Amino acid sequence: MLIRSIEKFLRTHEMPPTKFGRLAARDPRFVLDLRMGREPRSGTEARIRGFMTGFEAARGEGPAKEAAHVG
């Protein structure tokens, strides 16, 4: 379920839900609406999951972590 992944992401990165919503969906109420039962479309869900993966990759965390090449 998407909301579970988002809740874990929020705890891990100590990010408020409204900030996540603004960054990931351009909707500060996105997480709050999900908590109330909103069901996102498949394209929206893919975009949100992509945001979380990209955010962690940019910070050098999570499964998308890659070794930096210095040279």
N, CA, C, O and CB atoms as a CASP TS submission, in Angstrom:
PFRMAT TS
TARGET T0000
AUTHOR 0000-0000-0000
METHOD Language model
MODEL 1
PARENT N/A
ATOM      1  N   MET     1       0.835  -1.190   0.000  1.00  0.00           N
ATOM      2  CA  MET     1       0.000   0.000   0.000  1.00  0.00           C
ATOM      3  C   MET     1       0.877   1.250   0.000  1.00  0.00           C
ATOM      4  O   MET     1       1.876   1.314   0.717  1.00  0.00           O
ATOM      5  CB  MET     1      -0.949   0.000   1.217  1.00  0.00           C
ATOM      6  N   LEU     2       0.508   2.225  -0.792  1.00  0.00           N
ATOM      7  CA  LEU     2       1.302   3.435  -0.943  1.00  0.00           C
ATOM      8  C   LEU     2       1.430   4.208   0.368  1.00  0.00           C
ATOM      9  O   LEU     2       2.520   4.677   0.698  1.00  0.00           O
ATOM     10  CB  LEU     2       0.691   4.324  -2.005  1.00  0.00           C
ATOM     11  N   ILE     3       0.352   4.346   1.111  1.00  0.00           N
ATOM     12  CA  ILE     3       0.402   5.147   2.331  1.00  0.00           C
ATOM     13  C   ILE     3       1.410   4.586   3.326  1.00  0.00           C
ATOM     14  O   ILE     3       2.069   5.353   4.028  1.00  0.00           O
ATOM     15  CB  ILE     3      -0.977   5.217   2.973  1.00  0.00           C
ATOM     16  N   ARG     4       1.542   3.281   3.400  1.00  0.00           N
ATOM     17  CA  ARG     4       2.530   2.683   4.308  1.00  0.00           C
ATOM     18  C   ARG     4       3.945   3.064   3.897  1.00  0.00           C
ATOM     19  O   ARG     4       4.779   3.387   4.744  1.00  0.00           O
ATOM     20  CB  ARG     4       2.385   1.151   4.334  1.00  0.00           C
ATOM     21  N   SER     5       4.212   3.027   2.605  1.00  0.00           N
ATOM     22  CA  SER     5       5.537   3.416   2.110  1.00  0.00           C
ATOM     23  C   SER     5       5.816   4.884   2.396  1.00  0.00           C
ATOM     24  O   SER     5       6.930   5.254   2.768  1.00  0.00           O
ATOM     25  CB  SER     5       5.650   3.145   0.603  1.00  0.00           C
ATOM     26  N   ILE     6       4.805   5.707   2.222  1.00  0.00           N
ATOM     27  CA  ILE     6       4.971   7.140   2.476  1.00  0.00           C
ATOM     28  C   ILE     6       5.208   7.385   3.965  1.00  0.00           C
ATOM     29  O   ILE     6       6.088   8.164   4.331  1.00  0.00           O
ATOM     30  CB  ILE     6       3.731   7.930   1.988  1.00  0.00           C
ATOM     31  N   GLU     7       4.438   6.734   4.818  1.00  0.00           N
ATOM     32  CA  GLU     7       4.598   6.926   6.266  1.00  0.00           C
ATOM     33  C   GLU     7       6.017   6.529   6.702  1.00  0.00           C
ATOM     34  O   GLU     7       6.630   7.220   7.515  1.00  0.00           O
ATOM     35  CB  GLU     7       3.538   6.092   7.048  1.00  0.00           C
ATOM     36  N   LYS     8       6.526   5.444   6.174  1.00  0.00           N
ATOM     37  CA  LYS     8       7.894   5.017   6.498  1.00  0.00           C
ATOM     38  C   LYS     8       8.899   6.055   5.994  1.00  0.00           C
ATOM     39  O   LYS     8       9.850   6.396   6.697  1.00  0.00           O
ATOM     40  CB  LYS     8       8.199   3.622   5.877  1.00  0.00           C
ATOM     41  N   PHE     9       8.686   6.552   4.780  1.00  0.00           N
ATOM     42  CA  PHE     9       9.555   7.578   4.199  1.00  0.00           C
ATOM     43  C   PHE     9       9.556   8.826   5.082  1.00  0.00           C
ATOM     44  O   PHE     9      10.615   9.391   5.353  1.00  0.00           O
ATOM     45  CB  PHE     9       9.098   7.933   2.759  1.00  0.00           C
ATOM     46  N   LEU    10       8.383   9.256   5.530  1.00  0.00           N
ATOM     47  CA  LEU    10       8.270  10.454   6.365  1.00  0.00           C
ATOM     48  C   LEU    10       9.036  10.287   7.678  1.00  0.00           C
ATOM     49  O   LEU    10       9.731  11.203   8.118  1.00  0.00           O
ATOM     50  CB  LEU    10       6.795  10.767   6.653  1.00  0.00           C
ATOM     51  N   ARG    11       8.905   9.113   8.301  1.00  0.00           N
ATOM     52  CA  ARG    11       9.635   8.858   9.550  1.00  0.00           C
ATOM     53  C   ARG    11      11.145   8.826   9.315  1.00  0.00           C
ATOM     54  O   ARG    11      11.911   9.420  10.073  1.00  0.00           O
ATOM     55  CB  ARG    11       9.176   7.532  10.175  1.00  0.00           C
ATOM     56  N   THR    12      11.559   8.138   8.272  1.00  0.00           N
ATOM     57  CA  THR    12      12.987   7.995   7.970  1.00  0.00           C
ATOM     58  C   THR    12      13.641   9.348   7.725  1.00  0.00           C
ATOM     59  O   THR    12      14.750   9.599   8.195  1.00  0.00           O
ATOM     60  CB  THR    12      13.186   7.093   6.751  1.00  0.00           C
ATOM     61  N   HIS    13      12.960  10.214   6.995  1.00  0.00           N
ATOM     62  CA  HIS    13      13.543  11.502   6.603  1.00  0.00           C
ATOM     63  C   HIS    13      13.055  12.658   7.460  1.00  0.00           C
ATOM     64  O   HIS    13      13.371  13.816   7.189  1.00  0.00           O
ATOM     65  CB  HIS    13      13.231  11.787   5.158  1.00  0.00           C
ATOM     66  N   GLU    14      12.279  12.342   8.500  1.00  0.00           N
ATOM     67  CA  GLU    14      11.754  13.369   9.404  1.00  0.00           C
ATOM     68  C   GLU    14      11.148  14.532   8.621  1.00  0.00           C
ATOM     69  O   GLU    14      11.456  15.699   8.865  1.00  0.00           O
ATOM     70  CB  GLU    14      12.865  13.882  10.334  1.00  0.00           C
ATOM     71  N   MET    15      10.275  14.181   7.670  1.00  0.00           N
ATOM     72  CA  MET    15       9.671  15.165   6.789  1.00  0.00           C
ATOM     73  C   MET    15       8.187  15.311   7.129  1.00  0.00           C
ATOM     74  O   MET    15       7.487  14.310   7.280  1.00  0.00           O
ATOM     75  CB  MET    15       9.859  14.764   5.304  1.00  0.00           C
ATOM     76  N   PRO    16       7.710  16.534   7.251  1.00  0.00           N
ATOM     77  CA  PRO    16       6.283  16.734   7.495  1.00  0.00           C
ATOM     78  C   PRO    16       5.457  16.286   6.282  1.00  0.00           C
ATOM     79  O   PRO    16       5.919  16.405   5.147  1.00  0.00           O
ATOM     80  CB  PRO    16       5.996  18.217   7.821  1.00  0.00           C
ATOM     81  N   PRO    17       4.255  15.779   6.507  1.00  0.00           N
ATOM     82  CA  PRO    17       3.438  15.302   5.382  1.00  0.00           C
ATOM     83  C   PRO    17       3.090  16.391   4.372  1.00  0.00           C
ATOM     84  O   PRO    17       2.978  16.110   3.179  1.00  0.00           O
ATOM     85  CB  PRO    17       2.168  14.695   5.904  1.00  0.00           C
ATOM     86  N   THR    18       2.919  17.619   4.828  1.00  0.00           N
ATOM     87  CA  THR    18       2.581  18.687   3.882  1.00  0.00           C
ATOM     88  C   THR    18       3.758  19.003   2.963  1.00  0.00           C
ATOM     89  O   THR    18       3.558  19.294   1.784  1.00  0.00           O
ATOM     90  CB  THR    18       2.150  19.953   4.635  1.00  0.00           C
ATOM     91  N   LYS    19       4.974  18.949   3.484  1.00  0.00           N
ATOM     92  CA  LYS    19       6.148  19.182   2.644  1.00  0.00           C
ATOM     93  C   LYS    19       6.284  18.066   1.611  1.00  0.00           C
ATOM     94  O   LYS    19       6.558  18.322   0.438  1.00  0.00           O
ATOM     95  CB  LYS    19       7.427  19.277   3.506  1.00  0.00           C
ATOM     96  N   PHE    20       6.090  16.824   2.061  1.00  0.00           N
ATOM     97  CA  PHE    20       6.143  15.700   1.133  1.00  0.00           C
ATOM     98  C   PHE    20       5.125  15.892   0.016  1.00  0.00           C
ATOM     99  O   PHE    20       5.444  15.725  -1.161  1.00  0.00           O
ATOM    100  CB  PHE    20       5.888  14.373   1.870  1.00  0.00           C
ATOM    101  N   GLY    21       3.913  16.241   0.387  1.00  0.00           N
ATOM    102  CA  GLY    21       2.860  16.446  -0.606  1.00  0.00           C
ATOM    103  C   GLY    21       3.206  17.518  -1.614  1.00  0.00           C
ATOM    104  O   GLY    21       2.973  17.353  -2.811  1.00  0.00           O
ATOM    105  N   ARG    22       3.766  18.628  -1.130  1.00  0.00           N
ATOM    106  CA  ARG    22       4.151  19.708  -2.043  1.00  0.00           C
ATOM    107  C   ARG    22       5.242  19.247  -3.002  1.00  0.00           C
ATOM    108  O   ARG    22       5.168  19.514  -4.201  1.00  0.00           O
ATOM    109  CB  ARG    22       4.628  20.936  -1.253  1.00  0.00           C
ATOM    110  N   LEU    23       6.261  18.551  -2.475  1.00  0.00           N
ATOM    111  CA  LEU    23       7.383  18.122  -3.308  1.00  0.00           C
ATOM    112  C   LEU    23       7.010  16.997  -4.271  1.00  0.00           C
ATOM    113  O   LEU    23       7.385  17.028  -5.443  1.00  0.00           O
ATOM    114  CB  LEU    23       8.527  17.675  -2.431  1.00  0.00           C
ATOM    115  N   ALA    24       6.279  16.014  -3.780  1.00  0.00           N
ATOM    116  CA  ALA    24       6.017  14.813  -4.570  1.00  0.00           C
ATOM    117  C   ALA    24       4.799  14.924  -5.476  1.00  0.00           C
ATOM    118  O   ALA    24       4.792  14.364  -6.572  1.00  0.00           O
ATOM    119  CB  ALA    24       5.841  13.648  -3.661  1.00  0.00           C
ATOM    120  N   ALA    25       3.770  15.637  -5.033  1.00  0.00           N
ATOM    121  CA  ALA    25       2.509  15.655  -5.782  1.00  0.00           C
ATOM    122  C   ALA    25       2.002  17.055  -6.084  1.00  0.00           C
ATOM    123  O   ALA    25       0.943  17.215  -6.692  1.00  0.00           O
ATOM    124  CB  ALA    25       1.459  14.910  -5.021  1.00  0.00           C
ATOM    125  N   ARG    26       2.750  18.072  -5.663  1.00  0.00           N
ATOM    126  CA  ARG    26       2.313  19.462  -5.806  1.00  0.00           C
ATOM    127  C   ARG    26       0.945  19.678  -5.147  1.00  0.00           C
ATOM    128  O   ARG    26       0.126  20.468  -5.617  1.00  0.00           O
ATOM    129  CB  ARG    26       2.254  19.853  -7.297  1.00  0.00           C
ATOM    130  N   ASP    27       0.723  18.943  -4.034  1.00  0.00           N
ATOM    131  CA  ASP    27      -0.528  19.011  -3.289  1.00  0.00           C
ATOM    132  C   ASP    27      -0.212  18.827  -1.806  1.00  0.00           C
ATOM    133  O   ASP    27       0.020  17.700  -1.367  1.00  0.00           O
ATOM    134  CB  ASP    27      -1.550  17.931  -3.790  1.00  0.00           C
ATOM    135  N   PRO    28      -0.197  19.913  -1.025  1.00  0.00           N
ATOM    136  CA  PRO    28       0.166  19.779   0.387  1.00  0.00           C
ATOM    137  C   PRO    28      -0.779  18.887   1.190  1.00  0.00           C
ATOM    138  O   PRO    28      -0.410  18.427   2.271  1.00  0.00           O
ATOM    139  CB  PRO    28       0.213  21.132   1.017  1.00  0.00           C
ATOM    140  N   ARG    29      -1.980  18.633   0.692  1.00  0.00           N
ATOM    141  CA  ARG    29      -2.944  17.774   1.407  1.00  0.00           C
ATOM    142  C   ARG    29      -2.873  16.321   0.947  1.00  0.00           C
ATOM    143  O   ARG    29      -3.661  15.497   1.412  1.00  0.00           O
ATOM    144  CB  ARG    29      -4.364  18.301   1.210  1.00  0.00           C
ATOM    145  N   PHE    30      -1.959  15.991   0.056  1.00  0.00           N
ATOM    146  CA  PHE    30      -1.899  14.651  -0.524  1.00  0.00           C
ATOM    147  C   PHE    30      -1.849  13.553   0.534  1.00  0.00           C
ATOM    148  O   PHE    30      -2.673  12.639   0.510  1.00  0.00           O
ATOM    149  CB  PHE    30      -0.695  14.537  -1.428  1.00  0.00           C
ATOM    150  N   VAL    31      -0.896  13.629   1.462  1.00  0.00           N
ATOM    151  CA  VAL    31      -0.750  12.586   2.485  1.00  0.00           C
ATOM    152  C   VAL    31      -1.969  12.576   3.403  1.00  0.00           C
ATOM    153  O   VAL    31      -2.468  11.510   3.765  1.00  0.00           O
ATOM    154  CB  VAL    31       0.545  12.804   3.312  1.00  0.00           C
ATOM    155  N   LEU    32      -2.443  13.750   3.776  1.00  0.00           N
ATOM    156  CA  LEU    32      -3.616  13.822   4.652  1.00  0.00           C
ATOM    157  C   LEU    32      -4.832  13.177   3.983  1.00  0.00           C
ATOM    158  O   LEU    32      -5.608  12.477   4.633  1.00  0.00           O
ATOM    159  CB  LEU    32      -3.926  15.290   5.019  1.00  0.00           C
ATOM    160  N   ASP    33      -4.990  13.421   2.679  1.00  0.00           N
ATOM    161  CA  ASP    33      -6.096  12.802   1.941  1.00  0.00           C
ATOM    162  C   ASP    33      -5.929  11.286   1.864  1.00  0.00           C
ATOM    163  O   ASP    33      -6.912  10.555   1.982  1.00  0.00           O
ATOM    164  CB  ASP    33      -6.190  13.392   0.525  1.00  0.00           C
ATOM    165  N   LEU    34      -4.694  10.800   1.667  1.00  0.00           N
ATOM    166  CA  LEU    34      -4.461   9.358   1.647  1.00  0.00           C
ATOM    167  C   LEU    34      -4.834   8.738   2.989  1.00  0.00           C
ATOM    168  O   LEU    34      -5.425   7.659   3.044  1.00  0.00           O
ATOM    169  CB  LEU    34      -2.992   9.052   1.309  1.00  0.00           C
ATOM    170  N   ARG    35      -4.485   9.429   4.064  1.00  0.00           N
ATOM    171  CA  ARG    35      -4.827   8.939   5.400  1.00  0.00           C
ATOM    172  C   ARG    35      -6.341   8.850   5.599  1.00  0.00           C
ATOM    173  O   ARG    35      -6.821   8.037   6.389  1.00  0.00           O
ATOM    174  CB  ARG    35      -4.216   9.848   6.465  1.00  0.00           C
ATOM    175  N   MET    36      -7.079   9.678   4.886  1.00  0.00           N
ATOM    176  CA  MET    36      -8.539   9.681   4.986  1.00  0.00           C
ATOM    177  C   MET    36      -9.194   8.731   3.979  1.00  0.00           C
ATOM    178  O   MET    36     -10.421   8.669   3.894  1.00  0.00           O
ATOM    179  CB  MET    36      -9.067  11.092   4.778  1.00  0.00           C
ATOM    180  N   GLY    37      -8.375   7.988   3.213  1.00  0.00           N
ATOM    181  CA  GLY    37      -8.928   6.992   2.308  1.00  0.00           C
ATOM    182  C   GLY    37      -8.813   7.283   0.832  1.00  0.00           C
ATOM    183  O   GLY    37      -9.284   6.485   0.023  1.00  0.00           O
ATOM    184  N   ARG    38      -8.211   8.383   0.446  1.00  0.00           N
ATOM    185  CA  ARG    38      -8.048   8.705  -0.975  1.00  0.00           C
ATOM    186  C   ARG    38      -7.251   7.600  -1.665  1.00  0.00           C
ATOM    187  O   ARG    38      -6.263   7.107  -1.121  1.00  0.00           O
ATOM    188  CB  ARG    38      -7.343  10.080  -1.154  1.00  0.00           C
ATOM    189  N   GLU    39      -7.679   7.221  -2.845  1.00  0.00           N
ATOM    190  CA  GLU    39      -6.997   6.213  -3.649  1.00  0.00           C
ATOM    191  C   GLU    39      -6.399   6.907  -4.880  1.00  0.00           C
ATOM    192  O   GLU    39      -7.145   7.347  -5.755  1.00  0.00           O
ATOM    193  CB  GLU    39      -7.980   5.056  -4.067  1.00  0.00           C
ATOM    194  N   PRO    40      -5.085   7.010  -4.959  1.00  0.00           N
ATOM    195  CA  PRO    40      -4.481   7.679  -6.124  1.00  0.00           C
ATOM    196  C   PRO    40      -4.557   6.804  -7.373  1.00  0.00           C
ATOM    197  O   PRO    40      -4.647   5.579  -7.286  1.00  0.00           O
ATOM    198  CB  PRO    40      -3.016   8.042  -5.831  1.00  0.00           C
ATOM    199  N   ARG    41      -4.519   7.443  -8.511  1.00  0.00           N
ATOM    200  CA  ARG    41      -4.472   6.723  -9.785  1.00  0.00           C
ATOM    201  C   ARG    41      -3.116   6.040  -9.906  1.00  0.00           C
ATOM    202  O   ARG    41      -2.163   6.401  -9.214  1.00  0.00           O
ATOM    203  CB  ARG    41      -4.722   7.686 -10.994  1.00  0.00           C
ATOM    204  N   SER    42      -3.041   5.069 -10.775  1.00  0.00           N
ATOM    205  CA  SER    42      -1.795   4.299 -10.914  1.00  0.00           C
ATOM    206  C   SER    42      -0.634   5.185 -11.369  1.00  0.00           C
ATOM    207  O   SER    42       0.496   4.997 -10.918  1.00  0.00           O
ATOM    208  CB  SER    42      -1.991   3.145 -11.911  1.00  0.00           C
ATOM    209  N   GLY    43      -0.892   6.136 -12.244  1.00  0.00           N
ATOM    210  CA  GLY    43       0.158   7.042 -12.693  1.00  0.00           C
ATOM    211  C   GLY    43       0.666   7.926 -11.571  1.00  0.00           C
ATOM    212  O   GLY    43       1.865   8.186 -11.471  1.00  0.00           O
ATOM    213  N   THR    44      -0.239   8.384 -10.732  1.00  0.00           N
ATOM    214  CA  THR    44       0.140   9.201  -9.580  1.00  0.00           C
ATOM    215  C   THR    44       0.961   8.375  -8.606  1.00  0.00           C
ATOM    216  O   THR    44       1.968   8.849  -8.080  1.00  0.00           O
ATOM    217  CB  THR    44      -1.107   9.774  -8.878  1.00  0.00           C
ATOM    218  N   GLU    45       0.537   7.151  -8.366  1.00  0.00           N
ATOM    219  CA  GLU    45       1.278   6.281  -7.454  1.00  0.00           C
ATOM    220  C   GLU    45       2.689   6.024  -7.981  1.00  0.00           C
ATOM    221  O   GLU    45       3.650   6.043  -7.212  1.00  0.00           O
ATOM    222  CB  GLU    45       0.532   4.948  -7.256  1.00  0.00           C
ATOM    223  N   ALA    46       2.817   5.788  -9.269  1.00  0.00           N
ATOM    224  CA  ALA    46       4.142   5.553  -9.856  1.00  0.00           C
ATOM    225  C   ALA    46       5.022   6.793  -9.710  1.00  0.00           C
ATOM    226  O   ALA    46       6.211   6.682  -9.410  1.00  0.00           O
ATOM    227  CB  ALA    46       4.015   5.163 -11.346  1.00  0.00           C
ATOM    228  N   ARG    47       4.438   7.971  -9.921  1.00  0.00           N
ATOM    229  CA  ARG    47       5.198   9.217  -9.795  1.00  0.00           C
ATOM    230  C   ARG    47       5.665   9.432  -8.358  1.00  0.00           C
ATOM    231  O   ARG    47       6.791   9.876  -8.135  1.00  0.00           O
ATOM    232  CB  ARG    47       4.351  10.410 -10.256  1.00  0.00           C
ATOM    233  N   ILE    48       4.813   9.124  -7.385  1.00  0.00           N
ATOM    234  CA  ILE    48       5.150   9.291  -5.969  1.00  0.00           C
ATOM    235  C   ILE    48       6.261   8.324  -5.578  1.00  0.00           C
ATOM    236  O   ILE    48       7.215   8.706  -4.900  1.00  0.00           O
ATOM    237  CB  ILE    48       3.905   9.070  -5.077  1.00  0.00           C
ATOM    238  N   ARG    49       6.134   7.063  -6.010  1.00  0.00           N
ATOM    239  CA  ARG    49       7.183   6.078  -5.710  1.00  0.00           C
ATOM    240  C   ARG    49       8.500   6.482  -6.363  1.00  0.00           C
ATOM    241  O   ARG    49       9.567   6.296  -5.779  1.00  0.00           O
ATOM    242  CB  ARG    49       6.762   4.671  -6.189  1.00  0.00           C
ATOM    243  N   GLY    50       8.429   7.030  -7.563  1.00  0.00           N
ATOM    244  CA  GLY    50       9.623   7.521  -8.240  1.00  0.00           C
ATOM    245  C   GLY    50      10.268   8.679  -7.487  1.00  0.00           C
ATOM    246  O   GLY    50      11.493   8.773  -7.406  1.00  0.00           O
ATOM    247  N   PHE    51       9.435   9.557  -6.939  1.00  0.00           N
ATOM    248  CA  PHE    51       9.960  10.667  -6.143  1.00  0.00           C
ATOM    249  C   PHE    51      10.721  10.144  -4.929  1.00  0.00           C
ATOM    250  O   PHE    51      11.822  10.610  -4.634  1.00  0.00           O
ATOM    251  CB  PHE    51       8.817  11.600  -5.694  1.00  0.00           C
ATOM    252  N   MET    52      10.137   9.176  -4.225  1.00  0.00           N
ATOM    253  CA  MET    52      10.781   8.647  -3.022  1.00  0.00           C
ATOM    254  C   MET    52      12.104   7.959  -3.368  1.00  0.00           C
ATOM    255  O   MET    52      13.096   8.132  -2.661  1.00  0.00           O
ATOM    256  CB  MET    52       9.842   7.661  -2.300  1.00  0.00           C
ATOM    257  N   THR    53      12.121   7.189  -4.442  1.00  0.00           N
ATOM    258  CA  THR    53      13.349   6.514  -4.867  1.00  0.00           C
ATOM    259  C   THR    53      14.404   7.533  -5.269  1.00  0.00           C
ATOM    260  O   THR    53      15.568   7.407  -4.891  1.00  0.00           O
ATOM    261  CB  THR    53      13.065   5.553  -6.037  1.00  0.00           C
ATOM    262  N   GLY    54      14.006   8.532  -6.026  1.00  0.00           N
ATOM    263  CA  GLY    54      14.939   9.569  -6.455  1.00  0.00           C
ATOM    264  C   GLY    54      15.478  10.392  -5.300  1.00  0.00           C
ATOM    265  O   GLY    54      16.654  10.756  -5.289  1.00  0.00           O
ATOM    266  N   PHE    55      14.625  10.687  -4.330  1.00  0.00           N
ATOM    267  CA  PHE    55      15.039  11.453  -3.155  1.00  0.00           C
ATOM    268  C   PHE    55      16.119  10.695  -2.389  1.00  0.00           C
ATOM    269  O   PHE    55      17.132  11.271  -1.991  1.00  0.00           O
ATOM    270  CB  PHE    55      13.829  11.744  -2.237  1.00  0.00           C
ATOM    271  N   GLU    56      15.894   9.395  -2.188  1.00  0.00           N
ATOM    272  CA  GLU    56      16.861   8.583  -1.454  1.00  0.00           C
ATOM    273  C   GLU    56      18.146   8.407  -2.255  1.00  0.00           C
ATOM    274  O   GLU    56      19.235   8.387  -1.681  1.00  0.00           O
ATOM    275  CB  GLU    56      16.262   7.215  -1.114  1.00  0.00           C
ATOM    276  N   ALA    57      18.030   8.282  -3.564  1.00  0.00           N
ATOM    277  CA  ALA    57      19.221   8.148  -4.400  1.00  0.00           C
ATOM    278  C   ALA    57      20.053   9.428  -4.355  1.00  0.00           C
ATOM    279  O   ALA    57      21.282   9.377  -4.301  1.00  0.00           O
ATOM    280  CB  ALA    57      18.826   7.816  -5.854  1.00  0.00           C
ATOM    281  N   ALA    58      19.374  10.577  -4.378  1.00  0.00           N
ATOM    282  CA  ALA    58      20.081  11.850  -4.334  1.00  0.00           C
ATOM    283  C   ALA    58      20.804  12.054  -3.006  1.00  0.00           C
ATOM    284  O   ALA    58      21.836  12.723  -2.949  1.00  0.00           O
ATOM    285  CB  ALA    58      19.112  12.991  -4.574  1.00  0.00           C
ATOM    286  N   ARG    59      20.260  11.476  -1.947  1.00  0.00           N
ATOM    287  CA  ARG    59      20.894  11.586  -0.633  1.00  0.00           C
ATOM    288  C   ARG    59      21.886  10.465  -0.381  1.00  0.00           C
ATOM    289  O   ARG    59      22.552  10.435   0.654  1.00  0.00           O
ATOM    290  CB  ARG    59      19.842  11.589   0.454  1.00  0.00           C
ATOM    291  N   GLY    60      21.983   9.538  -1.337  1.00  0.00           N
ATOM    292  CA  GLY    60      22.909   8.426  -1.194  1.00  0.00           C
ATOM    293  C   GLY    60      22.426   7.382  -0.221  1.00  0.00           C
ATOM    294  O   GLY    60      23.230   6.777   0.488  1.00  0.00           O
ATOM    295  N   GLU    61      21.110   7.155  -0.170  1.00  0.00           N
ATOM    296  CA  GLU    61      20.517   6.207   0.768  1.00  0.00           C
ATOM    297  C   GLU    61      19.700   5.177   0.015  1.00  0.00           C
ATOM    298  O   GLU    61      19.464   5.306  -1.186  1.00  0.00           O
ATOM    299  CB  GLU    61      19.643   6.932   1.802  1.00  0.00           C
ATOM    300  N   GLY    62      19.280   4.170   0.724  1.00  0.00           N
ATOM    301  CA  GLY    62      18.315   3.209   0.219  1.00  0.00           C
ATOM    302  C   GLY    62      18.825   2.306  -0.869  1.00  0.00           C
ATOM    303  O   GLY    62      20.021   2.282  -1.160  1.00  0.00           O
ATOM    304  N   PRO    63      17.896   1.541  -1.490  1.00  0.00           N
ATOM    305  CA  PRO    63      18.275   0.534  -2.477  1.00  0.00           C
ATOM    306  C   PRO    63      18.839   1.131  -3.761  1.00  0.00           C
ATOM    307  O   PRO    63      19.535   0.438  -4.502  1.00  0.00           O
ATOM    308  CB  PRO    63      17.088  -0.321  -2.805  1.00  0.00           C
ATOM    309  N   ALA    64      18.553   2.408  -4.043  1.00  0.00           N
ATOM    310  CA  ALA    64      19.049   3.015  -5.257  1.00  0.00           C
ATOM    311  C   ALA    64      20.432   3.610  -5.092  1.00  0.00           C
ATOM    312  O   ALA    64      20.914   4.321  -5.974  1.00  0.00           O
ATOM    313  CB  ALA    64      18.103   4.064  -5.719  1.00  0.00           C
ATOM    314  N   LYS    65      21.075   3.326  -3.970  1.00  0.00           N
ATOM    315  CA  LYS    65      22.386   3.882  -3.678  1.00  0.00           C
ATOM    316  C   LYS    65      23.430   3.360  -4.673  1.00  0.00           C
ATOM    317  O   LYS    65      23.510   2.163  -4.947  1.00  0.00           O
ATOM    318  CB  LYS    65      22.800   3.543  -2.237  1.00  0.00           C
ATOM    319  N   GLU    66      24.217   4.288  -5.199  1.00  0.00           N
ATOM    320  CA  GLU    66      25.258   3.919  -6.135  1.00  0.00           C
ATOM    321  C   GLU    66      26.592   4.447  -5.620  1.00  0.00           C
ATOM    322  O   GLU    66      26.643   5.461  -4.924  1.00  0.00           O
ATOM    323  CB  GLU    66      24.951   4.464  -7.551  1.00  0.00           C
ATOM    324  N   ALA    67      27.650   3.762  -5.963  1.00  0.00           N
ATOM    325  CA  ALA    67      28.971   4.209  -5.540  1.00  0.00           C
ATOM    326  C   ALA    67      29.385   5.413  -6.394  1.00  0.00           C
ATOM    327  O   ALA    67      29.198   5.432  -7.611  1.00  0.00           O
ATOM    328  CB  ALA    67      30.016   3.052  -5.658  1.00  0.00           C
ATOM    329  N   ALA    68      29.939   6.392  -5.732  1.00  0.00           N
ATOM    330  CA  ALA    68      30.408   7.587  -6.435  1.00  0.00           C
ATOM    331  C   ALA    68      31.745   7.288  -7.083  1.00  0.00           C
ATOM    332  O   ALA    68      32.601   6.629  -6.492  1.00  0.00           O
ATOM    333  CB  ALA    68      30.525   8.799  -5.471  1.00  0.00           C
ATOM    334  N   HIS    69      31.918   7.776  -8.300  1.00  0.00           N
ATOM    335  CA  HIS    69      33.178   7.587  -9.004  1.00  0.00           C
ATOM    336  C   HIS    69      34.005   8.865  -8.869  1.00  0.00           C
ATOM    337  O   HIS    69      33.575   9.942  -9.282  1.00  0.00           O
ATOM    338  CB  HIS    69      32.937   7.227 -10.505  1.00  0.00           C
ATOM    339  N   VAL    70      35.157   8.734  -8.306  1.00  0.00           N
ATOM    340  CA  VAL    70      36.060   9.872  -8.151  1.00  0.00           C
ATOM    341  C   VAL    70      37.226   9.643  -9.085  1.00  0.00           C
ATOM    342  O   VAL    70      37.866   8.592  -9.046  1.00  0.00           O
ATOM    343  CB  VAL    70      36.541  10.044  -6.663  1.00  0.00           C
ATOM    344  N   GLY    71      37.496  10.595  -9.900  1.00  0.00           N
ATOM    345  CA  GLY    71      38.603  10.315 -10.793  1.00  0.00           C
ATOM    346  C   GLY    71      39.001  11.405 -11.615  1.00  0.00           C
ATOM    347  O   GLY    71      39.932  11.271 -12.408  1.00  0.00           O
TER
END
